[in-house]
Amino acid sequence: MSTKPTTTDLEWTERDQRAVDTARILAADAVQKVGNGHPGTAMSLAPAAYTLFQKVMRHDPADPEWVGRDRFVLSAGHSSLTLYTQLYLGGFGLELDDLKSFRTWGSKTPGHPEYGHTAGVETTTGPLGQGVANAVGMAMAARYERGLFDPEAPQGTSPFDHRVYVIAGDGCLQEGISAEASSLAGHQKLGNLIMLWDDNHISIEGDTETAVSEDTMKRYEAYGWHVQRVEPKADGDLDPAALYAAIKAAEAETERPSFIAMRSIIAWPAPSAQNTEAAHGSALGDEEVAATKRVLGFDPEQTFEVSDEVLAHTRALGDRGREARAAWEKQLSEWRTANPERAAEFDRIEANELPAGWEKAIPVFEPGKGVATRAASGKVLQALGAVIPELWGGSADLAGSNNTTIDKSSSFLPEGNPLPEADPYGRTIHFGIREHAMAAEMNGIALHGNTRIYGGTFLVFSDYMRNAVRLSALMHLPVTYVWTHDSIGLGEDGPTHQPVEHLASLRAIPGLNLVRPADANETAIAWREIMRRHTKVYGKGAPHGLALTRQGVPTYAPNEDAAKGGYVLFEAEGGEPQALLIATGSEVHLAVEAREQLQAAGVPTRVVSMPSVEWFEEQDQEYKDAVLPPSVKARVAVEAGIGLTWHRFVGDAGRIVSLEHFGASADAKVLFREFGFTPEAVVAAARESLDAAAR
């Protein structure tokens, strides 16, 4: 049942109220100056954001990345000024000129919050609902981190206890991703997660009655959340005292995530614009801004008016933050003394370093034996898990197919779950059939820090994940996607499950590195390289996607150059190469067999395995030319997907053996034969290319 908070100990002064109203007029002025943006929500949410930043959260403006801080996620990212005004008032590094340059080139205040661009921004938000799932991931990571370093400590006594707060709007909760993530959060009993819902009944098309009629609070009760309703003040404004009481009640509820519904009036207290859809995404207009300032007791002739008294009052947060961090550091020091081995592990992990000798755990596979790359990946994961405790992850209910179970005896599940392998600090995550939320939760886990995350599903379902994958790349996050069943080679499940356009589509995402290994040893080398790239040595991180086979493929001798993305797997014999065969994944062995036929016919032929186009493109030109000599014009690229990737590598005389249509339901061997993926088809393409190059 939902509850209403009844008590509060909030200290709220006239200066607090003036600071809230200052945030409102700053939001209105910032949007008015640039001529576009979202003023209304920032105006109405100012009391909630101020209460969180100034009265509730444990954080330090001088150190926005302090490990012990609470996290804040603005899922309603269009209302970026809700966050920017608090970062300015609290002294996180934004100044008034930054608000004046809102949404302009080079500013610290872009249209939506961007992680890594503005201090104090914990995640890039904007696509609605992503922030909800990010916050769920952060809360999961906080629990796993506690399990790594301080599992025996009573609740609320560990330096690794902190909370995640999220503000979400109507749009966030309409998006399916938030339903997926909220369901998992309830199942996981994430008592460290508190979500404030801005229930303002407004979306771009007007009153939300146009699209929504369910009881959202009952929906969250059904998910297993602790639910409260905060009523507004008589004048329609948010009530900070009631909100503070609700937050305190939520903090006391440690066995469930908390959902606080706040009925607000968008653009409050603008006389004419409040409670209108126009206030959502448009400047209010000079007259309305001036009228709002009069209502709040500000000079209508001034813009960006901030009194010295208000700024001094809000920036006292710096003093409170330093005190909170000092208390935490004392607590951490005591923990270090009591836990020297764990403290050493904490220092290593926080420094983003891997354990000494970790590479020795990676298996080497016997050449000649047929092994599915998904199976090889599973063996590598289990080997890495034994030596890298911060590595964890799972699958969207496909672990048996994805081979993503890092520890069968240890499932990340809350106290009270009846499964025998359940452990609140377990290694294996069961994301459920929630691919989109899984990807965004992985982003949240990576953003939280101090763990290494992976997650799996079938490659064809990467479409469900795409928006979150794009944000992984945008934020340079070290997450690893394990995508199996990577082609028509999955066979009888048919065209709905057979990826065709997905490899090229994922390669089109800037900053995402896609790796499609040819065999078991390339898979092992790929995992090793991904782990290395996700350390501080490589600076800005990048997400990686592994595209792995269901079917067995021949195993070749390991070649360390696989980590360069492309390399010579088999050299031409009998002279300089006359033809180049470039292939990835399960099609590499077709190129190898085609080479044997071409060599027998007197055509010196080189086979290039290119597991990662992105890694290959990073190499210097000398290396790339050594692998793909510019003088050799006869080239064939082979991949069981659309050929979009390969035109730049084969040139005008080259040919591409690809799949430019959907698959069918049949045995994999039949499909490869019927769709032209045979050594003979590769040889024919090579002969065409040789003829074209000779003209």
PyMOL commands that set and color helices and strands:
alter all, ss='L'
color gray80, all
select helices_A, chain A and resi 14-34+39-56+77-90+96-100+130-149+170-174+176-188+208-210+216-223+240-252+278-281+286-296+308-314+317-338+340-350+358-361+373-385+399-402+435-448+459-475+488-490+502-507+520-533+536-538+560-564+585-600+613-618+621-627+643-650+668-674+679-694
alter helices_A, ss='H'
color red, helices_A
select strands_A, chain A and resi 71-74+164-169+193-199+202-203+206-207+226-230+258-263+371-372+391-395+411-412+422-423+428-430+452-458+479-484+513-515+544-548+552-553+567-570+579-583+605-609+635-638+655-657
alter strands_A, ss='S'
color yellow, strands_A
deselect
rebuild
show_as cartoon
